[in-house]
Amino acid sequence: MKDSICKNAPIIPISAQMKYNIDGILEALCEIPIPARRLDVPPRMIIIRSFDVNKPGAEIDTLKGGVVGGSILEGVLELGMEV
């Protein structure tokens, strides 16, 4: 891992089955800084999955669109906004 972006990441030995050092994981998670929320900029989203809700062979006038899932990195989505 010395040549990866994880080279300075902590290594926390645990055993989930034996419930050893689970509190160490929780403490490490609590130390991750919360990023500043930028709500005054246009929304930016990372999309990690998408779903087509239309039936195969659907006619153009019956298309309903799709569904995307991911995380909004900055900004705010508002009702009626074109995405």
PyRosetta script that sets phi, psi and omega in degrees:
from pyrosetta import init, pose_from_sequence

init()
pose = pose_from_sequence("MKDSICKNAPIIPISAQMKYNIDGILEALCEIPIPARRLDVPPRMIIIRSFDVNKPGAEIDTLKGGVVGGSILEGVLELGMEV")
pose.set_psi(1, -3.9)
pose.set_omega(1, -174.9)
pose.set_phi(2, -64.0)
pose.set_psi(2, -22.6)
pose.set_omega(2, 180.0)
pose.set_phi(3, -103.1)
pose.set_psi(3, 12.7)
pose.set_omega(3, -178.5)
pose.set_phi(4, -109.6)
pose.set_psi(4, 175.1)
pose.set_omega(4, 177.7)
pose.set_phi(5, -69.9)
pose.set_psi(5, -9.4)
pose.set_omega(5, -179.6)
pose.set_phi(6, -92.2)
pose.set_psi(6, 7.5)
pose.set_omega(6, -171.8)
pose.set_phi(7, -59.9)
pose.set_psi(7, -27.0)
pose.set_omega(7, 179.8)
pose.set_phi(8, -104.7)
pose.set_psi(8, 8.0)
pose.set_omega(8, -179.0)
pose.set_phi(9, -72.4)
pose.set_psi(9, 143.1)
pose.set_omega(9, 178.3)
pose.set_phi(10, -70.7)
pose.set_psi(10, 147.6)
pose.set_omega(10, 174.5)
pose.set_phi(11, -107.3)
pose.set_psi(11, 119.2)
pose.set_omega(11, -176.2)
pose.set_phi(12, -116.3)
pose.set_psi(12, 105.2)
pose.set_omega(12, 179.1)
pose.set_phi(13, -71.1)
pose.set_psi(13, 131.8)
pose.set_omega(13, 179.7)
pose.set_phi(14, -141.2)
pose.set_psi(14, 166.1)
pose.set_omega(14, 166.4)
pose.set_phi(15, -137.6)
pose.set_psi(15, 107.1)
pose.set_omega(15, -179.4)
pose.set_phi(16, -67.5)
pose.set_psi(16, -36.4)
pose.set_omega(16, -179.8)
pose.set_phi(17, -66.1)
pose.set_psi(17, -39.4)
pose.set_omega(17, -179.9)
pose.set_phi(18, -90.7)
pose.set_psi(18, -4.7)
pose.set_omega(18, -179.5)
pose.set_phi(19, 61.5)
pose.set_psi(19, 35.5)
pose.set_omega(19, 177.9)
pose.set_phi(20, -91.5)
pose.set_psi(20, 129.9)
pose.set_omega(20, 171.8)
pose.set_phi(21, 65.4)
pose.set_psi(21, 24.2)
pose.set_omega(21, 174.8)
pose.set_phi(22, -64.9)
pose.set_psi(22, -34.1)
pose.set_omega(22, 177.1)
pose.set_phi(23, -63.7)
pose.set_psi(23, -29.6)
pose.set_omega(23, 176.1)
pose.set_phi(24, -64.9)
pose.set_psi(24, -39.1)
pose.set_omega(24, 176.2)
pose.set_phi(25, -64.3)
pose.set_psi(25, -45.0)
pose.set_omega(25, -179.3)
pose.set_phi(26, -62.1)
pose.set_psi(26, -41.9)
pose.set_omega(26, 178.6)
pose.set_phi(27, -62.9)
pose.set_psi(27, -43.0)
pose.set_omega(27, 180.0)
pose.set_phi(28, -64.0)
pose.set_psi(28, -39.1)
pose.set_omega(28, 178.2)
pose.set_phi(29, -64.7)
pose.set_psi(29, -37.4)
pose.set_omega(29, -179.9)
pose.set_phi(30, -69.7)
pose.set_psi(30, -20.0)
pose.set_omega(30, -179.6)
pose.set_phi(31, -85.4)
pose.set_psi(31, -9.2)
pose.set_omega(31, 178.1)
pose.set_phi(32, -70.4)
pose.set_psi(32, 123.3)
pose.set_omega(32, -177.7)
pose.set_phi(33, -67.4)
pose.set_psi(33, 142.4)
pose.set_omega(33, 177.4)
pose.set_phi(34, -82.2)
pose.set_psi(34, 125.1)
pose.set_omega(34, -178.5)
pose.set_phi(35, -67.2)
pose.set_psi(35, 150.3)
pose.set_omega(35, 177.6)
pose.set_phi(36, -64.4)
pose.set_psi(36, 137.1)
pose.set_omega(36, 179.0)
pose.set_phi(37, -87.5)
pose.set_psi(37, 122.8)
pose.set_omega(37, 178.7)
pose.set_phi(38, -106.8)
pose.set_psi(38, 97.7)
pose.set_omega(38, -176.0)
pose.set_phi(39, -96.1)
pose.set_psi(39, -8.7)
pose.set_omega(39, -174.9)
pose.set_phi(40, -97.4)
pose.set_psi(40, 15.0)
pose.set_omega(40, 179.6)
pose.set_phi(41, -118.9)
pose.set_psi(41, 161.4)
pose.set_omega(41, 177.1)
pose.set_phi(42, -59.2)
pose.set_psi(42, 146.6)
pose.set_omega(42, -177.9)
pose.set_phi(43, -63.9)
pose.set_psi(43, 142.9)
pose.set_omega(43, 176.3)
pose.set_phi(44, -135.4)
pose.set_psi(44, 126.8)
pose.set_omega(44, -174.4)
pose.set_phi(45, -128.1)
pose.set_psi(45, 139.6)
pose.set_omega(45, 171.2)
pose.set_phi(46, -97.1)
pose.set_psi(46, 122.1)
pose.set_omega(46, -177.4)
pose.set_phi(47, -97.8)
pose.set_psi(47, 124.7)
pose.set_omega(47, -178.8)
pose.set_phi(48, -109.7)
pose.set_psi(48, -12.9)
pose.set_omega(48, 176.5)
pose.set_phi(49, -158.0)
pose.set_psi(49, 156.9)
pose.set_omega(49, 176.8)
pose.set_phi(50, -144.2)
pose.set_psi(50, 152.9)
pose.set_omega(50, -178.7)
pose.set_phi(51, -133.3)
pose.set_psi(51, 137.9)
pose.set_omega(51, 175.0)
pose.set_phi(52, -96.6)
pose.set_psi(52, 121.6)
pose.set_omega(52, -177.9)
pose.set_phi(53, -95.1)
pose.set_psi(53, -0.2)
pose.set_omega(53, -179.5)
pose.set_phi(54, -84.5)
pose.set_psi(54, 146.1)
pose.set_omega(54, 177.1)
pose.set_phi(55, -76.0)
pose.set_psi(55, 146.3)
pose.set_omega(55, 178.4)
pose.set_phi(56, -57.2)
pose.set_psi(56, 134.4)
pose.set_omega(56, 179.4)
pose.set_phi(57, 81.5)
pose.set_psi(57, 9.8)
pose.set_omega(57, -178.9)
pose.set_phi(58, -63.1)
pose.set_psi(58, 143.3)
pose.set_omega(58, 177.6)
pose.set_phi(59, -74.4)
pose.set_psi(59, 155.6)
pose.set_omega(59, -176.1)
pose.set_phi(60, -57.0)
pose.set_psi(60, -40.4)
pose.set_omega(60, -176.6)
pose.set_phi(61, -73.4)
pose.set_psi(61, -6.4)
pose.set_omega(61, 177.8)
pose.set_phi(62, -109.0)
pose.set_psi(62, 1.0)
pose.set_omega(62, -179.2)
pose.set_phi(63, -64.1)
pose.set_psi(63, 136.5)
pose.set_omega(63, -178.2)
pose.set_phi(64, -109.5)
pose.set_psi(64, -11.2)
pose.set_omega(64, -179.6)
pose.set_phi(65, 104.4)
pose.set_psi(65, -152.5)
pose.set_omega(65, -177.8)
pose.set_phi(66, -146.8)
pose.set_psi(66, -176.6)
pose.set_omega(66, -179.9)
pose.set_phi(67, -127.7)
pose.set_psi(67, 136.0)
pose.set_omega(67, 174.9)
pose.set_phi(68, -119.7)
pose.set_psi(68, 151.7)
pose.set_omega(68, 176.8)
pose.set_phi(69, -130.4)
pose.set_psi(69, 143.7)
pose.set_omega(69, 179.8)
pose.set_phi(70, 171.0)
pose.set_psi(70, -151.8)
pose.set_omega(70, -178.5)
pose.set_phi(71, -129.2)
pose.set_psi(71, 135.9)
pose.set_omega(71, 173.0)
pose.set_phi(72, -81.7)
pose.set_psi(72, 116.7)
pose.set_omega(72, -176.3)
pose.set_phi(73, -81.3)
pose.set_psi(73, -33.6)
pose.set_omega(73, 178.3)
pose.set_phi(74, -160.3)
pose.set_psi(74, 162.1)
pose.set_omega(74, -179.9)
pose.set_phi(75, 82.3)
pose.set_psi(75, -175.2)
pose.set_omega(75, -177.1)
pose.set_phi(76, -136.6)
pose.set_psi(76, 135.0)
pose.set_omega(76, 171.3)
pose.set_phi(77, -87.0)
pose.set_psi(77, 135.9)
pose.set_omega(77, -179.4)
pose.set_phi(78, -121.1)
pose.set_psi(78, 153.0)
pose.set_omega(78, 179.6)
pose.set_phi(79, -56.8)
pose.set_psi(79, 130.7)
pose.set_omega(79, 178.9)
pose.set_phi(80, 88.2)
pose.set_psi(80, -3.7)
pose.set_omega(80, -178.6)
pose.set_phi(81, -72.9)
pose.set_psi(81, 136.8)
pose.set_omega(81, 177.0)
pose.set_phi(82, -82.3)
pose.set_psi(82, 128.5)
pose.set_omega(82, 179.7)
pose.set_phi(83, -120.9)
pose.dump_pdb("model.pdb")
